[in-house]
Amino acid sequence: MQKAELRKKYKTLRITLSNSQIDDLSMAIANQLLKLSIWEYTFYHVFLAIEEQKEVNTDYILNILSGKDKNIVISKSDFETGAMMHFLLTDNTVIKKNSYNIPEPIDGIEISNDKIEVVFVPLLAFDKKGNRVGYGKGFYDRFLSNCKPETLKIGLSFFEAETEISNAFEDDVKLDYCVTPEKVYGF
C-alpha cells in the first residue's frame, strides 16, 4: 500500500479504539519496551501523545524513564520552518497544547540533536523493512536525519507491520525497532 492509503486506513482504525483500549495497549507497548536492551543510555526523546489523534499514551514510558533516572527530552514544533526544538523535561516544565493539540513545552533547557541517544517515534503505520508513515508533515524525518547515525529510532504502534510501504523513499529515515502491544520488530 502507498503512504496516503495507509494514513487513511490507520487513522480510521485508531478512531475505533476506546480510551481504555488505548491505555491497555499503551501499557502493553511500554512493557514490550522493557524487553529491549536500550536502558543504558542517558538522553531519551519522547513524544507527548495527541489525545485527539488517539496516539500511543507515552505516560507509561515517561514513568519508566523517570524511575530509571534518565534525561527525558520533549519537543516543540515550528510549523513555519518545519523544525523541532528539543527541551529537557523537568519538574518545572510547563506543557501547553498548541493549535494542533500537540502538548509542548513553553520553554526550558534546550537540548541539541547530537545529545539525543534514543528517540521514541510516533507513527500511523510501518512495514517489515523499518519504513514508517507519519502524518506527512516531515517533522520527524527532518529531526531524525539531523541526529547522530547511531541514535536509536524506536517506533510505537498499536498495530502490527504492513508487508511493504510501496512508495517509501530511499532517503526516508528508517526505524531500528518498532514496538507493538504484541511484539518487538527489529530492522
C-alpha positions in Angstrom: 0.0 0.0 0.0 1.0 3.6 -0.5 1.5 6.1 2.3 -1.7 8.0 1.6 -3.8 4.8 1.8 -2.0 3.7 4.9 -2.6 7.1 6.6 -6.3 6.8 5.9 -6.5 3.1 7.0 -4.7 3.6 10.3 -6.4 6.9 11.2 -9.7 5.0 10.7 -8.6 2.0 12.8 -7.4 4.4 15.6 -10.8 6.1 15.7 -12.4 2.8 16.7 -10.2 2.5 19.8 -11.8 3.4 23.2 -9.8 5.4 25.8 -9.5 2.2 27.9 -8.2 0.2 24.9 -5.6 2.9 24.2 -4.5 2.8 27.9 -4.2 -1.0 27.9 -2.4 -1.1 24.5 -0.1 1.7 25.6 0.8 -0.1 28.8 1.5 -3.3 26.8 3.8 -1.3 24.5 5.7 0.0 27.5 6.1 -3.5 28.9 7.4 -4.7 25.5 10.0 -1.9 25.6 11.3 -3.3 28.8 12.5 -6.4 26.8 14.9 -4.2 24.7 18.4 -3.6 25.9 18.2 0.2 25.5 18.3 1.3 29.1 22.0 2.2 29.4 21.6 5.5 27.5 21.2 8.9 29.1 19.1 11.1 26.8 15.7 9.8 25.6 13.4 11.7 23.3 9.7 11.0 23.9 6.7 12.4 22.0 3.7 13.6 24.1 0.6 12.0 22.8 -2.0 13.9 20.9 -5.1 12.5 22.6 -7.4 13.8 19.8 -5.4 11.6 17.3 -5.6 8.6 19.6 -1.8 8.3 19.7 0.1 5.8 22.0 -0.1 7.2 25.5 3.6 7.7 26.4 2.9 8.4 30.1 3.9 4.8 30.8 7.3 5.3 29.1 7.8 8.6 30.9 7.3 6.7 34.2 9.8 4.0 33.2 12.4 6.7 32.2 11.8 8.7 35.4 12.2 5.5 37.5 15.5 4.8 35.8 16.6 8.5 36.4 17.0 9.2 32.7 17.1 12.6 31.0 13.8 13.0 29.1 13.7 15.3 26.1 10.4 16.6 24.6 9.8 18.8 21.5 8.2 21.9 20.3 7.3 22.2 16.6 7.7 25.2 14.5 5.1 24.9 11.7 6.7 27.8 9.7 10.1 26.2 9.4 9.1 22.5 9.8 11.8 22.2 12.5 11.6 20.9 16.1 13.3 22.3 19.1 14.0 19.9 22.0 13.8 20.7 25.7 14.7 18.8 28.8 11.6 17.7 30.7 11.9 18.8 34.3 9.6 19.3 37.3 9.3 23.0 36.3 8.4 22.4 32.6 5.1 23.9 31.6 3.3 22.0 29.0 0.6 23.6 26.8 -1.3 22.3 23.7 -0.5 24.2 20.5 -3.2 24.9 17.8 -2.8 21.3 16.5 -3.5 19.9 20.0 0.2 18.8 20.4 1.3 19.1 24.0 4.5 21.1 24.0 6.9 22.7 26.5 6.5 26.5 26.7 10.3 26.9 27.0 13.1 25.4 29.0 16.6 24.0 28.8 17.3 23.4 25.1 18.9 20.1 24.1 20.8 19.6 20.8 20.1 16.7 18.5 23.6 15.3 19.0 22.9 14.6 22.7 19.8 12.5 22.0 20.6 8.8 22.0 17.1 7.2 21.8 14.0 8.5 20.1 10.6 7.1 20.5 8.9 7.8 17.2 5.1 8.4 16.7 3.7 6.8 13.5 0.5 5.7 11.9 1.9 2.6 10.1 5.2 0.8 9.5 6.4 -2.0 7.3 8.6 -5.1 7.9 11.6 -3.2 6.5 11.5 -0.4 9.1 9.8 2.3 7.0 7.2 4.4 8.7 4.2 6.5 7.8 3.6 9.6 9.9 1.1 12.5 9.3 3.0 13.7 6.3 4.5 16.9 7.5 8.0 15.6 7.7 8.9 16.8 11.2 10.3 13.5 12.4 12.1 12.8 9.1 13.9 16.2 9.4 14.6 15.7 13.1 15.9 12.1 12.7 18.1 12.9 9.8 19.8 15.5 12.0 20.5 13.1 14.8 23.7 11.1 15.1 23.7 7.9 12.9 23.9 5.7 16.0 20.8 7.3 17.6 18.2 4.5 18.1 14.9 5.1 16.4 12.0 3.2 18.0 8.6 3.4 16.5 5.5 2.8 18.7 2.4 1.3 17.1 -0.9 -0.1 18.2 -1.0 -2.2 15.1 1.3 -4.8 13.5 3.6 -4.3 10.5 2.4 -4.0 6.9 4.4 -6.1 4.5 5.6 -3.1 2.5 5.1 0.6 2.1 5.3 0.7 -1.7 6.2 4.4 -2.1 8.8 4.6 0.7 11.7 6.9 -0.4 15.4 5.9 -0.2 16.1 8.9 2.0 13.3 8.3 4.4 14.8 7.6 7.9 14.2 4.0 8.8 13.4 2.7 12.3 15.8 0.5 14.2 12.8 -1.1 16.1 9.1 -0.8 16.2 7.2 -1.9 19.3 3.6 -3.0 19.3 1.5 -4.5 22.1 2.2 -8.0 20.8 5.9 -7.9 19.7 9.2 -6.1 19.1 10.3 -5.7 15.5 14.0 -5.3 14.8 15.2 -3.9 11.5 
